[in-house]
Amino acid sequence: MSQDFSFTILARDGNARSGVIRTAHGEIRTPAFMPVGTAGTVKAMTPQSVRASGADIILGNTYHLMLRPGAERVARLGGLHRFMQWPGPILTDSGGYQVMSLAALRRIDEDGVTFQSHLDGARHRLTPERSIEIQHLLDATITMAFDECTPFPATEEEAANSMRLSMRWAERCRAAFAGERGYGLFGIVQGGVYAPLRHESVEALKRIGFDGYAVGGLAVGEGQDTMFEVLDFTVPHLPEDRPRYLMGVGRPLDIVGAVERGIDMFDCVMPTRSGRTGQAFTWRGPINIRNARHAEDPRPIDPQCPCPVCRDFSRAYLHHLVKSGEILGAMLMTQHNLHHYQAVMSGLRAAIREGQLREFAEAARAREAEGDIAPV
Amino acid sequence: MSQDFSFTILARDGNARSGVIRTAHGEIRTPAFMPVGTAGTVKAMTPQSVRASGADIILGNTYHLMLRPGAERVARLGGLHRFMQWPGPILTDSGGYQVMSLAALRRIDEDGVTFQSHLDGARHRLTPERSIEIQHLLDATITMAFDECTPFPATEEEAANSMRLSMRWAERCRAAFAGERGYGLFGIVQGGVYAPLRHESVEALKRIGFDGYAVGGLAVGEGQDTMFEVLDFTVPHLPEDRPRYLMGVGRPLDIVGAVERGIDMFDCVMPTRSGRTGQAFTWRGPINIRNARHAEDPRPIDPQCPCPVCRDFSRAYLHHLVKSGEILGAMLMTQHNLHHYQAVMSGLRAAIREGQLREFAEAARAREAEGDIAPV
């Protein structure tokens, strides 16, 4: 028996909510952080270790998967869940953002985007209909509407034109989405840093009707203050009863602040990408494990962290691995970071349930301000 | 209570033996394959997954570890077992082979070798005494005598001079080795492809007396026939009651043939290094997962393999990961290969116990000759 796609809010604290999204592939506890599994793998992690970190859902990138191995191939192999052995929910982005940031010779017209693959230069075309089709072939649990990610900075006129194109595409996405039971389609609010445009975008999406609402076009260089400001004037207009997803965010304290403003879902490459380059996230802020101060430190990354990496391995060992370019360094740093991110989410959910979100958030900010533990 | 270093032969079949080496860090079932953990990590594997593959012992490289992170640093951090979280036995090589193959500006004299690090060009010196000291600082369960790996090809005179230098060094290694309880020191037979030199080397080592005897200077390009020929005229002269270790070997059928000739221990980078470049070992021979024939093959690497990789993942997925340069590709290919190698060792041990080694070996050779399963 398949499960309807639904969102149930179980607790509120201020503007924040904690709940559960039910899907064809299982439940997602919110606030939720989605590790990024760009090319059919959360880099340097097995699916089992992703699950063990506490993740309920991962993100896949339409742009990467359409180029390699190809959406039709993934479909012939049984869909992305089966292909990568992640049976849980998967959200796929629409490809719009990556086309703008990675592809070459991109050209936008009213109907869609033509671009060249960054892998082999081959020409491809994405339209709202093709993006939805690809996400269907991938068997995405949550499909994202195809939009143009408005560049930052943009004038109000540029942001308006871009947002209105995305809203016309959102309508075509809704029409193209098959809507199987337990699967959801999310719209994406655009409008840059301009409140009237964000409001216009929210209204356009609400008229079309989506299973969830994402806030796009942020985490593109505008800074935390501006991002929070945009959330302050945007989130209150979003439907109360649907999940709200802040795309591409962020550092732990960005997430804490966004949850305080009513956001339910997040994704970011930071824990995985930074892990591969030697940055570890802790309750006392990020540390660079390559720093010589860690070379003989027998303590774990974070003495308070219960993750398998902090249980078993020293900073000294991780320093050695990362400095030596060893794959195990990328594996362990990524694993710790994903555990830390999920610990933040779990802490946020518990705090909301207990009406302690303000205390939790203030403690998190204070601990990060303290900085790393002193050298041994 | 510490355990004496001992070797007990539990079964024989022809020239082959199966037994157990008892050490301060646990037991090693023989014939044993030692995954190579060059720089304090079996590349792309956690220690738990190395253990789960069936490995009792791993190998560490003195040359790499002395340069980074440094033997004294490893000692201050509690030794290599603790540093890398591998509590089981560790054999360290002496550094001699890597100095010859990796270092720059190496200069041999009677006392030792001076060379420049391949990492930063710094000058270093290795002598028999310093090699033993480094291996002691690393807390090696099995220490290897410092030798000169005779180049191939070498004239009989070159091989004789090189071997006799190694024998003088072997005596100095024996004198320098502290010999704590449960720790062992192995000598290395040299002499190239020349039977009289191999015999002279064996006699020299037996006079000194070691806890185990390695056959060195093979797997350097001489080919399987010559390697087996050298084993045929060398192994019968080695002490019956001590473990025999064939260094740097090899492919699965090399190992099978060497076990038939009385070898007990092996190490080789092949399952790990080849795994990272896309070669998978199977009972039907190696396959290159990058080959387009695997791109849509939903079957595992080896349908008969019970390893976690073959249980969960398709050739198509591994093909995608390896072609995409994904770390998970290196992780899964390495994991399968190490499981396969340990399955070969486990099969050899069982066959010897049951007096079926000839049948096992002939079946292994026949299956490999059949080649890979047909495409879907």
Interface residues (C-beta under 8 A of the other chain):
Chain A: A39 G40 T41 K43 A44 M45 T46 P47 R68 P69 R73 R76 L77 G78 F83 M84 Q85 R276 A295 E296 P298 D312 F313 S314 A316 Y317 H319 H320 L321 K323 S324 E326 I327 L328 A330 M331 L332
Chain B: A39 G40 T41 K43 A44 M45 T46 P47 R68 P69 R73 R76 L77 G78 F83 M84 Q85 R276 A295 E296 P298 D312 F313 S314 A316 Y317 H319 H320 L321 K323 S324 E326 I327 L328 A330 M331 L332
